[in-house]
Amino acid sequence: MRTAQSRLLVLCAVILLMLAQNVSADGNHVNITFICYDGSALATAAQSNPYNSSINVTYISGYSDFNNVTFENQDVIFTYMLWSQFEDIGDDLESAHKNGTALIDISSAIDTTYINTSSYDLIFTGTKPYNSTEEKFFYNMGSRGILKKNTENFLTYLAKTYGDKPELTKNWVYENPVEFPEAAIYHPDARSATNESQPDWFENTTDYLEWYSNSANSNESRHIYDKSKPTIGIWFHASDYTGDNLEVIDELVYDLEGKGCNVIAGFDTFNDIHKFYFDENGEPLVQCVISLKSFRLNYDDPDKGVQELKDLDVPVLTGLVVTNPANSTDIADGNRGIPSEEVVYKTLLPSIDGIFEYIVVGIDNYDSETGESNYEPLPSQIDWMANRSVNWANLKLENNEDKKVAVIYYNYPSGKDNIVANYLNSTQSMFELLNAMNKSGYEVSGIPENSSKLMEMLQAQGINVGSWAPGILNGMVENRTEWGLQLIPMDTYKEWFESEIPENLRSNVTAEWGEPWSEDLPQNKSVMIYENETGKYIVIPTVRFGNVWLMPQPARGTGQNNDTLYHSNVVPPTHQYIAFYLWLHHEFQPDALINMGTHGTHEWLPGSTYGMNRTSDWSPLLLQDTPNIYPYIVANVGEGITAEYRGNALIIDHLTPTLERGGLYGDLQNLSTNVEGYYDPGISSQTKAGYQKAIINEIIAFNLSVDLGIDNVTTLQNYNETEFGNFVKNSLHEYLEDIGNENIPYGMHILSHVPTTNKTDPESDELTGMVRAMLGGNFEENVTAAFYPESAYPLGIPLNDTKVTKLVWEVVTNNTSISKAQTAVYGKTNSTVTLDLEQGLDYKDRLRNCDVEIDRILSALSGGFIPPASGLDPIMNPDAVPTGCNYYSINSKLYPSEATWEVGKSLAIQLLEDYYKEHGEYPKKVSFSRFGVEFIADHGTLEAEVLYLLGVKPVWDENGYVTGVEAIPEEELLPNYDTSKPGRPRIDVVYSTAGMRDAFPDKIKMIDSAVKLASSLPGVNYPNYVNQSSLTLYDSLVAAGYDNETATKLSTMRCFAVMDGTYDIGVSDAISASGTWENEEAIANVYLNKMGYAYGEDFWGIQCRELLEGNLKSVEASVHSSSSNLYDSLDNDDLFQYFGGMNLAT
């Protein structure tokens, strides 16, 4: 039957299991009604009970609306866990009781707000241990074996004990309930073929292994336990057992055993991993686990669950049985293998425990008419899950010297100068990883003496070559070394291609990239193809060190072919890209892949968004069954989770470069000195006037008027001393302070390297700088209050101050006691600063513990468990360190929270105030560029800002979940600039996204719903700009040929992203290909073509460039959210691709 968690998402209808509810009262039948949440066992037992002709059973779901429910002629009514439902049926139950119906309840009286306890004959608490016969029966019902017998006996017991028809039931017999274990080991072959009342479970692992190891009297085909073989653990919900939905488990067990593996599968065994998956000596019995559990592993004690996984120290993969997305009413599920409504509790919450890989292995075919569901195994997905689990297990069992590993690094754009990763020195990191692997027993030969030599080898034989440089490719091949590049004969590749890639995908590839085995391709399609007198070959660059090969991930090809760049929205991988992965599996056959750094392209290939299909999606077709270990920068959770759910990656996060306060330099430092001099209390008015003149001249010389919001700098010359003092303190100093306190990254991170220390120079001490940055603004404020009194320091801590850094340095690097450090630097101590510095020591330890990053990669290569942690940069989230962890995302349904709503509302007001100050009016439309990683960082603050501009607010339920939106009355909207007309206009929006569509589709639908609502509201004192825009868009859409209904729906859509199932926007490639365009209009067209897909409640990913273009035409302000301490405007191409592209199109 349907799992309890799945049922929570379905409002069940009233289900009649045998007869209609209002059966006639007579002496020949006992009428029993159950009001609970699972009718499957009752449905089965009502048919199989030996007295079924005399017992009428009615099941009513506790989720029913109860509008048409009555309880006439019922002999027994059994209720379970009802609370507010009593408001609807309490009077009917009381009336039935007065008419002689026996009322029995379990658990409803936990909350006595609604239940009328006087109406009931019996009320049980439902808490363990179960002392009553009723509780023992109820909690041990099921649809199979002993549990079905329990249910049959329960019906007989209720009829005989409470039915009050002794003449009918006096000779009826029943057996006492057999109690179902809280957890047990299960195996499909343990079921008795002759006696279904015999348990087919084992309450301890010793008994199970004794049975599993015994070949006597067993089915000849049954697998016999072999300790020398891999053993895979499986755990699943007991409700799958009690509901007789074991088809998926059975298929998994048999598939694994067919591969020679042992299996230890158990229901609810996840609550006591030590008991069921360790031997008597405390050693793990399994090398990998497949988890089919939803939610956190240990619901009551999550920390205990994580600790047990650490003790078990094996990879735990997620197997999913999901409601069929094809039957989903959610429009966003059209390209998903996992329904949106199930993502949180089936993928996100398990990931918080460090459980990874999300493979759909079965479909829950739920029948809304009967309330039943049956699990349908998906053979190819089950086989994929089994293969991947076996390969992870083999990493635990194999000797390191026998393992083969492919380390894949990023080389984009193609060429010698681009062996890079995001803020990671990938060459040095690979060099140190090679040495660590060598020390750990891997067969790694020929390691160069330093990373410079390694770089020379990579540049010689390990780079991608653009199709525009055939001479370089020819030189690489002609000078190939024994440790260098590989050549795949074209006929061999064609055989792999045709046998392993589905026909529809092959057609897409050949349409885009031709058939290199049968034709001479133009240069822009001949990607990494070499030809000589012996034939055609696909070139696979590589640098080999024994069993460890370093290889660049192939180029995606969008930068190779201008037609593809400008005209294709779905770009299949090139032949060389496909050949690379097929060669890995056919020829090199690595035991694991390591994707070195953020980020590759495999996880961004076209296909399903969530829940990849092994036989039809590019990512799994190319990755296949190989474990994928992915060192990923801790600051970029948004894209990292894409690698997890689309690339089957095990994330091992790594530290950012050291982030330190940037300080002021050069001209700005001189300006800061003059500002400090201006506030020197000992100077004369004449000297102060001199400083004023110097400051004004520097503002003009440095062209700071725009940054400071000054229209005419010369007006500052007319300020009196008070006016100029206020300007310096409130504007100029804050500006300089913002720049000086900006955190900037120092260099590139190297795996397992931690911020360095300097025993002689505090300002050069990276650890001190990082700790001070992590302590944040509160620390600076506390230090200011303690040691920089306003009377002496009217501007607070001087911008050229060195004491604060020295204080942190004394504590963190010199190991000076906190009190002595304060006394040495400031001559006194402060209790609040003491607490801050104690926190700083914790941050110091966290940062130093980041040296485990390479060790964690080696642990993953040995089939170890990688502990979970939250991500983001350490200054924003100090809990992100130590790194070397498998990070997780957030539950989007909780955001915007009430707290972030207030922040977003304030930002919206500030935006409108700034715009009004400059333009004297409100903007009619504001565009937003939104990245998923920023949503994770700010918890929906930007979405709150969008809503408040529209004049709409979130609606939260009692658990803090956002359930919808509601209108804010126009007269309550701020800011207001006309006291005679309260409120302001509703401001229209455009919401352009990257990373939200897949991970957080509920937020797109929330904004779409908000726009519809705002557009429908009449203007009272002000025009409704949302409605005006919708009407204009409607007219243009109708003029473009859309029918009225479609135009109406499209006219209120404001959310845009690239085509569903694709991820390339192409703006960066177009800018790089500057020789292919004459003006910026070409770039704007790339943006409009790629991003011209609208998303919302009516359409999900409908192609409509003219809608995006029409929306952007009337934009008067634009917003991009960035809260990162690591990424700035020019750090990568995302900002100018999305935000720049949007504004260029505007």
N, C-alpha and C positions, 0 to 999 in steps of 0.2 A: 504493500500500500504506500501511498504518498507519505513522505517523511513529515514529521511534525512541523519542521521548519517550513517546508514547502506549503503545507496547508495553511500556515499563517498568512499566506499571501492570497488566498482564494476565499471569496465569500461563497460558502457552499449553500446550495439550495436545500430545501427540505427533501429528504430522501425517504421514500417508503420502501422498506425492505421486503415486506410481504403484502399486507393489506393496507387499505386506506386508514387514516388515523381514526376516524369515527366509526370503528367497527362496532357491531351490535353486541350488547352485553348478553351473554347466556352462560349456562353452566358448563358448556362443552369447550370453552376457550378461556385462556388467560391472556389478557392484553397487557403488554409491557411496552413502555415508551422510554427510550434513552435520549437524553439531551447532553451531548458531549461533542468531541471533536474528531472522532475517527470511527466510522461505521463499518470498516472493512471486516473486522473479525466478527461483528454481529451479523453482517450479511451472510458470511459463510456458515456460521453456527446456526442461524435461523433456518437454513436449508438442511443441515446435517444432523441437527438435534433429533434424538430418537422420538421425541414427542412433538415434532414440528407441526403436525396436523392440529395440535391443540394449543399451540403457543403462537400468538400473533405479535411480531416484533416490529416496532416503529423506531426509526432513527431520525433524529432531528439535529442538524448541525448547530453547534453553539454560535455560529456566525450568521444564522438565519435572521431575517428581519422580523419574523414572528407575527407578521400582519394577519395571516390567515390560519394561525395555529390555535386549535382548541384541544381540550383533553377529555372530551366526553367518553364515558364507558371504558376508561383505562383502569386496570386493576393495580398496576405498579408503575410509578414514574421514578426513574433514576436520573439524577442530575449530577453534573460534574463541572466544577470550576466556573460557575456562573456568577456574575456580579451585576453589572448594570442591566443585564438582560432581565433581571427580576422586575425592572420598571415596566417592561412590556408584558411579562407573563405571570407576575406575582399573584395578581388577583385570580387568574385562571387556575393556577396551582392551588391556591387556597380554596377555591370553589370545588376543585376536584377532590381535595382532601376531605372537605365536609361531606362529599358524596360517597366517601368510603375508599378512595384511592390511597394506597400506601405511598408515601413520599420518602425517598432515601437520597441523601446527598453526600458527596465527597468533595472536600476542599472549598466549597463556596463560602463557608462561614469564616474563612481566613479574613475576609472583609465583611463585617456585619452591617455595612451601610445600607445594603439593599435587601438582603435576605430576611424573610420573616421566619425565624427559627421555630416559632410555635406551630407553624403549619406542617412541620416535618415530623415523621415518626422516628427517623434515625439520621443523625448527622455525624460524619466521620471527618477527621482532620486531614487524612491523606498523607500523614507524615510517617516516616520509617521509625521503628519497625512496625509493620502492619500487624495489628493485633486482632482485627475483626475478619470474619470469613468474607464479608463483602469486599473489603479492601484487598484481601489476598486474591480473590477472584478477579476483581476489576483490573488490578495492576499486572495480572498474569494472563491476560487474554491475548489471542493471536489468531492468525489464519492458517497455521500449519502445525502438524504434530501434536505434541502435548498441549500447546497453547490453544489449539482449536478445541481439544477435549475440555480444557478449562472453561472455554467460552460456552460450549454446549452444556457443561455441568452448571455454569453460572445461571443460564436461563432456566434450567430445571430447578435450581435452588431458589431463585427469586419467585418462580411460579408456585412452588410447593410451600415456601415459607411465608410469602406475603400475598399470594394470589387469592387467599380466602375461598378456595374451592376444593375442600378436602375430598369430596366425593370423586372429583376428577383426578386429583393428584396423589391420593393416599398411597397408591402402589408405585408411584414414580420413585426412581432411585437416582442418585448422583454420587460422584466421588468428590472428595475434598480436593481443593486446588493444589496442583504441583507448582511450587514457586519457581519462577523464571530467574536465573542468576542475573546479578547486576551487570556482569560482563563475562564473556566466555570465548573460547576458541571455537571456530566453526570450520568444517570442511564438508563439501557436498557429498563426498563418498562415505561419510560417517553415518549417513541416513540409513536406517534399517529398511530393507525392501519389504519386510513382512510385518513389521510392528511399528506403526507411526507414532505410538505412544512412547517409544524408546527415545531418550534424548539423543540428538545428533550434535551436541555441544560438549565441550570439555572445560571444566571450571578451573583447571590449572594446566600449565604448559607441560609439566612432567607427564601427566596422563596422555596429553595429546601426542607428544613425541613418542611415547611408548606405542600408542596405536599407529602412528605415522611410520614408525620404523619396522613394524611387524608385517611381514609378507604372508604369514600363515593365514589361511582362510580368507584371503583378500581377493578382490577382483584382480585377475591377472594383469589387467591394463592399468591398475592403480599405481600412481607414483609412490615410490618408497623413499623415505627420508634418507638423504646422503649428506652427511655433515661436510664433506669436501666440496660440495656444490654451493653456488650462491643461494642464500635464503632471503626471500622477499617477505616483508611484513605487510599486512593489509589491516586497516581498521575502518569500521563503518558503524552506522547508527543501529542500535538495537531495534528501532522501528522498522528497518529494512527486513530484519528477521521476523519480527512479529507480524508484519504485513505481508510476508511471503513474497517479498520483492528481492530475490537473491540471484536473479538471472545474470546481472552484471558481475556480481561477485564470483559466481560459479564460472563464468567465461574467463574472468581474469585468472582465477586459480588454475584452470585447465590450460590456458595459454602459457602461463609461466611454467607450469609443470612440463608442458610439451617442449619447452626450451631447456629442460634438465634442471630446473630450479626447484627448491623447496619453498613452501609457502606456509606462513603462520598468519591466518586471517582470523580476526575476532570482532565481535560486536561490543561496543562501548569499552574496549580494552584500552582506549586512549586515556582513560581516567587513571590507569595504573600501569604505566609502561614497564616499570621495573618488574612487576609480577608476571607479565605475559611475554615480554620480549627479551628477558635476560635469563641466563642459566643460573643454576644454584650457586655458582661461584661469582656471580655478579658480572659476568661477561655477556655482551650483547649477542643474541642469537641470529640477528638479521644484519644484512649489509645495506639494505635500502628499504624504505617503507612507502607504500601507496596509501594516501589518506583520502577517504571518501567522506570525511566529516565536514560539516558546515560549521560556521562560527569559529570562535577561539577553541583551541585544543582542549583546555581544561576550563570550562565555563565558570566554575566557582572559584578557581584559583589559577588565573592565567600565568602568573609567575612560576608556579609549580610546573605547569605544562611546558614552558620554555626550558626550565631547568632539566626536566626529564629528557627533553630532546637533546640538550647539551650532553647529558650523561650517555644517551644512546649513541650519539655522534655518528649518525648516518644521514644521507640525504633523504628528505621526506617530500614526496611529489604529490601534487593534487590531482586526483581523479574526480571527475564531475559527472553527475547525472542531473540533467537540466530539463526543464520544461521545453518542449519543442519550440524553438524560436519562430518556426514557420507558422505556428498557431497563435503567436503573440499579437495582442492588440496594440502594442507599442510600436509606433512607426519607426523608431530608431533601431529596432531589432532586425531590420531587413537584411543587414550584412553582418550579423553577429551569430556566432555559434553559442554564445551564452546570453540569455535574455538580460536586459539592463537591470530588471528588478532583482535578479539573483546575484549580480556581480558582487555586492557588498558582502553578503554573508557566506558566499561560496568561494570567493577569491581574496578579497581585501582582508577580511578578518583572519583567515588562515595565514595570510602572508605576514601578519603582525607576529606570528609565532616562528617565522623563519621557514615556513612551508612554501615551496615554489613549484613552478611548472603548472600550467592550468590546461589539462587535457580532458576534453569531453569524451567520456567512455560510454555514455548511455543517455537515452531519452526517456523522460517521464511522460508517458501518454496518459494524461489525466482526463477522465470522463466526467464532465460537470453534471451529467444527468444522474449518474449512479454514485458520485462522490468517490469513485475508485480510480486508481491509476496503476499502470503496469510499466515496469522498467523494461526498455528495449535495448539490449546490448548493441553497440556499434562495433562490429568485428575488426575493421581496419584501425579504428581508434584504440581499441583494447590492445591490439597487437602492437601498435606504436607505443602505448604506455608501457606494456610489458617489456618491449625491447629497450626503451630508455631506462627503465628501472634496473634491468639486468646489466646494462652498460655502466650505470652508476655503481651498482654493487661490485662489478668487476674491478673498479678502481680501488675498492677496499681490499680486494683479494690478491690482485696482481702485485708482483714485485716491481719496484720502481725501475729497475734496470731493464725490464721487459716492456715498459709503457712507451707508447709513441704519442707525441704531443705536437699539435700544430698551433703556433702562436701567430695570430692574424693581427696585423697592424694597419692603421689607416694611412693611405697615400693618395690624398686628394687636395687639389687637382693633381693629375698625374705628373710625375717628374721627380728629379733628384732632391728638390728643395722642400718637399712637402711630406716627409715622414714624421707625422705629428699626431698628437691627440690633444684634447681640450685641457689646457693647463697641465699637461703631463709630458715630461721628457721621456718619450716612449723608447728612444734608443738606449738611454742610460738605464731605464727601468728594465728593458729586455736584457741588457748586459748583466745586470745584477740578478735578475731572475735565472738566467742561464747558469750563473755561478752557484746560486742557491740550489738549483736542481742538481747540479753536478755533485755538490756536497751531500745531497739527499739520496744519492745512489742512482740517479738517472744516467743513462748512457748518453753523455753530452761530450762530444769530442771536438777539438779544434776551436775552442773558445779563444777569441783574440785577446790581446793583452789589455786593451782598454776599449771604451765605447767609441772613440774616434775611429779605431780600426774597424769596429763593427759597422759604423756608419759607412765607411768606404766599401765594405762588402755589400751592404744593403743597396748602396747607390750603383754598384756594379751589376748586381744580378737580382736585386729584390725590389724593383720599382715598376709601377705601371707606366706605360708609354702611350701618349696621346696618338690618335690616328693621324694627326698632322705631322708626326715626326717618325716616319718609317725608317729613316736612316739610323736613328738611335736604337730602334728595336732590332734592326738587322745587326748592328754592332754588338748588342747584348747577346744575341744568339750565336753569332760567329765567334765570340770570345767567351762562350759559356765554359764554366768550370765544373769539376766533378761535384762540388758542393752547391752548384748554382741552379739555374732555371731548368724547368722541365718542358718537354715538347709532347703534345698529345696529337698523334696522327688524326687528321680530320675524319677518316673513316671510323676510327675508334670512337671519337666523340659522337658522330652521327648515330652509331649503334646505341650508345648510352642515352642520347637525347631521345631517340624514338622509342626506346623500351621503358624509360622512367618518367618522362614528362607527358602528361595527358594531352590528347590531341588538340583540345581547344587552346591550351596554353602554347603548344608548339606552333599553332597557326598564328597566334599573336606575335610570337618571337620572329617567325620568318617574315611576317608582314612588315615588321619594324626593322629587322636586321638582316633580312635576306637568307639565302641558303648557301653558305660558303662552300659546301661540298660539291655544289653543282654549278656555281656561277662565280664570276669575278666581280667582287663587290666594289662599289665606289669607296674612295678613301675614308669618308666619314662613317662608313659602316663596317670597315675592316678593322675592328678593335682587337689588338693583340693577336693578329693573324700573320704568320710568317710563311713564306713560300720559297722553295728552291727547286732544284732539278728532281729531288726525290718526292716532292709533293707539298701539300699544305699542312700546316700545323697550328694548333692553338698554343700560345706561349703562356706558361704558368711561372711567373717569377718566384724565386725562393732562395733562401740561404739556409743551408743544412748544417746542423751540428749534431751528428749522430742520429739519435731518435727524436731530436727536437728540431722542427723546421720553422723558420721565421718566414712569413708570407704576407705580402700586401693584399688586403681585400680588393678584389677587382673593382674597377671604375663602373659606376652605374650606366654611364654612356650618354647621359643627357647633355654633357658638355662636349661630346664628340660630334653630335649630329644636330645641325641647326633646325632641320625639319622637325626632329623630335622635340627640341627645345621650345619651339614656338607654336607647334600645332598639336602635340600629343598630351593628353591628360593621363592616360594609363600607359606607362612606359615599362614594358617587360624587360627583364635583365638581358644583357647581351649574351651572345654565344660564349664568350670567354668567361663571363660571370658564372654561367651555368656549368661550363666545363670545369672551372676551378673546384666547385663543390663535388661534382661527380667524380673528378679525379681523386679528390681526397678520399672518398668512400671506396672507390674501386682499386686504387693503386697504393696510396700511402696508408690508408685505414688507421687513422689516429684513434687512440683511446679517449682523447678529449681535445677540445678546442679551447684556446684562450684568446678572447678578443681584447686586445691591449688598448684600453682607454676609450674615452668618449669622443665620438661614437661612430660605429660602423653603419652599414646600409642594409644588412640582411634583414633586420627587424622592420625596415620601412618598405619592403617590397609590397607590391599590390596584393590585395586579398582581403580576407575577413578581418574585422577589427578585433573582436574578442573570440576566443574559442576556435583556434585554427583547425582546419581540416587537413589531415595528413595526405590525402590523395588529390586535393584540388587547390591548395594554397601554396604559393611560391616558397614562403619561408620554411615550412616543414618539408616540402619536397626536396629542398636543397640541404637543409640541416640534417634531416633524417633522424638517426638514433644516437648521434654523438653528443655526449655531455658538453654543454656550452658554458664556459666559465668567463665571466665578464667583469674585469676591474673597471669601475665606473666612478666618475667624480661625484663626491658626496653632495655637491651643491645642486646637481641637476636631477632631482627625483622625477620630475615630469617625464623626461625622455627615457630615464632609466627604467621606469615601470613599463614603457613600451617594449623595451628589450626583454622584459620578463614575460609579458603576456603575448607578445607576437614572435619573440625569438627564442623562447624556451631557455632563457638565460638564468644562470645563478649569478646574481649581482654580488660583487665584493667591492664595497665602496672604498675610495681612497681620498686622502686629504687634499684640500686645496693648497696652492702655494701659501706661504705665510702672508697673512693679511695684516697690514699695519697702517696706522694713521699716516696719511701722506705728508702732512705738514705743509709749510709754505716755503717757496724758493724764489730767488731772483727778485723781480720787480714787486711781486706780491709780498715778499718778506720785507722789503723796504717800506712798502705802504703800511704793513702791520706795525713796523717800528715807529712810524710817524703817528699812527693811531694810539699806540701805547704812550708816546711822548705827549700827545695832546691831553691825556688824562693825568699827567704828572701833577700832583697837587701842589708842588713847589714852584711851578713856573708862573710867570707874570702874564697878564692879559695880552701884552704885546707879543710875547713869545707864543702864546696860544693862537693868536691871530696868524702868526707866521706858520704854525703847523697847519692851520686851516687852509691857508693858501697852498701849501705844499701838497696837502691831501687832495685838494681840488685839481691841481695840476696833474697829479698822478692818475686820478680817475679819468681825466681827459686823455692823457698819454697812453694809458692802458686800455682805452676804449671800453670802460666798464659801465657806461650809462645804461645800456640795454639790460645788462645783468642786474643792475640796481633799480631798474624801473624809473629812470629819470629822463624826462623829455628834454630838458634843457639844463645841462650841468652848470652853466654860468649863473643860474639862479641861486646856487649854493653860496656864491660870493656875497649875496645880500642877506644871508641868514645871520641873525644875531648869535651870540655865544650859546644861549639855551637851545635855540632851534638847531644849530649845527651839532651841538652835543647830542641831542636826541637822534639826529640823523646818523651820526657816527655809531652810537650805541645800538640803535634798533635796526639799522639797515646795513651800514658798511661793515661793522664788526661781525654781525651775524653772517654776512656773506663770506667774509674771510674765514670765520670759524667753520662754516660748512665745508669750505674747500680744504682747510687744514685738517679737519677731522675725517675727511673722506678716507675710507680704507682702500688701499691699493695692494694688488698682489705683487709679491717680489719673486720674479722669475717663474720657473716651472717646477712642479712637484716631481719628485722621484719616489717610486714606490718604497715604502717603509722608512723613508727619511722623515725626521721630525724637525720642527723649527730649531735652529742652532742657537747656541748661547755664546756670549762674549763676556769674559770675566773682567775686562778692563773698560769697555765702552758700552754703557747702557743703551745709547741710541742705536748701536749696531747689533743689539741682542734681539734676534728674531723671536725667541720664546717669550721674552718680556713684551715685545710689541703685540704678539698674538694674544697673550693673556689679557693685556690691557684692553685690546679691542673687544674681546669676549665679555669682559666685565661691563662694558657698555656705558650708556649715558647716565644710569643711576649712580655708578661709581664716580663718574666725573662730578656729578652734582653733589654727592656726599663729600668728596674731597674739597670741593669749592666751599661748601658750608663749613667744613671743619677747619680749613687752613688758609682760605683766601677771603677774609671778611670784605664786605662791599665797601667799607670806609677806605680801605687801602687798595682794593682791587675792584673798582667800579665795573670793569668789563669781565670779571671772573678770572679764571685761570689765564694768564697771558699766553698768547699764541706762540711765543718763543720760549715758553716754560720748559724746563728740563727736570723739575723736581718730581713730578708725578711719575714719569718714566723711571726715574732713579728709585723711587719708593717701591714700585713693582719689581724692578730689577733686584733690589736688595733681598726681597722676600723670595722671588721665584728662582733667581740664578745664584745668588750668593748664599742662599739658605739662612739669611739673617732672620731672627725671630721677628714676628710682626710688630710687637711693641717696640723693640730696639730699632727696627727700621724706621718707624714713624718718628721716634725721638731723634734719630740721627739726621733725618731729612728735614723735619719740621719743628723739632724741639718739644713736641708733645704728642699725645696719642688721642685717638677718638674711637669710641666703641663701635660706631656704625662703619667706619672705614676698616676697623679690625675684622668685622664680619665679611666685608667685601673681599679683603685680602685672604681670608680663610677660603672663600669661594675660589679665589684666584689660584690657590694651591691645588684645589681639586681640578681646576681647568688645566693646570700644569701637568698633573698626573695623566689626565685624559689625553692631552696632546702627545705626551711621551709614549703612551701606550699605542699610539698609531703606528709604531714600528712593527706591528704584527701583519702588515698588509701582504707581504710576500709569503709569510708563514701561512696565512689564511688561504692563499692561492695553492700552496703546497698541500694544505689540509683538504681543500676541495679536490685536488688531483688524487688524493688518497681516500676519497669517498667520505670525507668528514662533514659534520654539520656546521654551517656558517650561521652564527647567532644573528638575530634580527636587531634592527635599530631604526630610529627615525633618521631622516636625511636633512638636507639643506646645508647652507654654509654654516660653519661653527659659530660665527659671530651672531647670526640670526637665531640659531638653535644650538646652544652648547651641548645639548644631548646628542648631537650628531657625531660627537667624538667620544671614545676612540673609534676610528674607522676600522676597515677590515670586516665590515658587517654587511648583511643582506637587508637593504632598507626597504621600507614600505610606504604606501601612499596614505591618503586620508579618506574618510567617509563623506562624500560630497553632499549627502542628504542632510547633513547637519549645518550646512552653510548657505547663505550668510547666517551666522548666529546672531542672537540679539546684540551681542557686543560688537561684532563686525558690522552689523547694520548701522549702528550709531556712528562708527568710524566712516563708513562709506557715505552716509548721509552728510556728515561734516565736510567730506571731500567734495561732494556735489555742490554744496552751498558755497564752498570756497571757490570752486571752478566758476560758478555763476557770478560770484562777486568780482572775481578777477576780470572776467569777460565784460561785465557791465561797467567796471571802472575804466576799461580801455575803450569800449565801443558805445557806451551809453544805452545799451539795450541787451536783451537776453539773446543768446544764440538759439536759432531755430532747430538746429540738429548738431549733435556731437558724435563723432566716431570713436570707437574704442578698438584697440588692438590687444588681444588677450592671449597669453601663453599659459598652458596647463601648469607648468612649474610654478608660475606666479600665483595661481589659484591655490596650490598646495601651501605656498608661503603665507598668503594673506587671508586665507580662509573665507574667500568670497567678498572681500572688501570692495573690489571693483564692481562686482555684480550688484552689490548694495548701492553703489554710486549710480549705476545705470538705472536701477529701479527708482531711486529717488528723483532723478531727472524726469522720469516718466510720470512721477506722482503716484507711485505704487509701492507697496511694502510687502515683505514676506508674511506668511501666516505659519506659525509654529504649532506643533502639537505638544502634549504634556512632556514628551521625551526630547523636545528640542529639534525634532525633524521638521524641515520645511515641507509643508503640505500643499502650498498654493500661494496665491498673491491676492491682495485686496487693494482697492483704490484708497488713496488719501484725498480727502476733500480739497478742492482747489484752493479754498481760502486758507488752508493750513500750510500751504507750501511756502518755502523760504528759498532765497531771500526776497523780501518785498521792498519795493522802492516807491510805492504810492499808497500812503496810509488811507486814502479814500477808497481804495480797491484792494482788500486783503488778498494775499496769495501771490501767485505768479503763473505764467503759462506752463503747460506740460511740454517738456522739451523732447524732441524726437532723437533717436539714437541709431547708430549702426554698430554692430558687434561682430568684428572680424576675429576669427579664432585659429589657433594652432595648438593641438594637444587637449582641447576641451571636448571635441566631437566624440572621440573614442572613450576617453576615461571618465568624463563627466557630462554625459548627454542630458542628464536631468536639469543641469543649469542652463543649457541652451533652450530646452523646452520651457523652463521657468521664465526666461527673458521673452521668449516668443509669446507666452501667455500674457505676460505683463504688457507687451506692446498692443496685443489685441484688446486687452481691457482698457488701456489708456486711450487707444484710438476710438473706442466706442463711447467715451464720456463726452458730454456737452461742455463747451466752454461757458464759464459763468461771467467772471470779470475780465478774463483774458482769452485770447485765441488758444485753441488746442493744436499745437504744431504737429503733434503726432497724427491727429486726424487729417489735418491739411495735407501732410505729406502722403498719407495713405490714399487720399482722393486723387492727388496728382499722379501718383504711381499707378493707380487703377486706370486712369484715363490713358496713360502712356502704354500700359500693357494691352488694353483693349485695342488701341490703335496699332499695336504690333501684331495683332491677330489672335490674342488669347480670348477664350470664351469668358463670359461674365463670371461664372462660378470660380474658375481658376484664377482670373484676374483679381477677384475679391479676396481670395485666400492669399495670393502672393503679395497683395498690396500692403499687408500688415507684417510681412516677414522682414526681419532686420539682421538675422544671424547668418554668417557666411563662413565657409571653409572650402578646402579643396575637395575634389570628388571623393565620395565615400569609398574607403578602401585604398586610397592613394595618399601620398604624403609629400610629394615634390611640388614646390611652388614655382621654382624655375627662375625667379628674379635674379638670384645671385649668379646663376650660370649665364643668364642673358647679359648682365653687367660685365661679367668676365669676357664674354664674346663681343667686345666693343666694336670689333670690325664688321659686325653683321647688322648694325643699325645706324641710322643717320641722326636720330633725335630721340628724346626721352619718351615720346609717344609709343615707341615700340616696347619699352619697358613697361609702361602703363598697361599696354594691351596684354602683355604676358600675365601681369597681375590679375587683370579683369577676367581673362580666359581661365586661369587656373583657380582663382578664388570665386568664380561666378557660380557657386552652388549654394542654394539657400536651404537652411535647416530649421525645422520647427515642428509644431504639433500636426500640421496638415500635410507637409511634405518633408521628407528627410533626404537632402542631397539632390534636390531638383536643379537641373542645369538651367540657369537663367542669368546670363551675363548682363542683360539689359536691366534686370532688377537691381543688381549690385551697382551698375553704372548710374541708374536713376537715383538710388539712395545717396551715392557719394556726391552727386552734383550739388546738393544743397547743404553739404556739411560746412559748418562754420568754425568748428573747433575739433581738435583730435587729442586723444589721450592714449598713452601707453603706460602700463603699470610695470615698474621694476623696483623690487625691494632688495635685490641681491647685493651683497657686499663684494662679490667676486666679478660679476659680469657688468661691464659698462657698455656704452653705446657702440664702440668699435671693436669689442672683443671677439665677436663672431658675426656671421652674416644674417642672423635671424632678425635683428632689429631693423636693418635697412630693407630686408626682404619683405617683411610683413608691414611694419609701421611706415617705412619709407615708401614701399610699393603702394600702400593704401593712400598716402598723402599725394603721391605722384598721380595716381588715378583720380583723386579728388580734383 
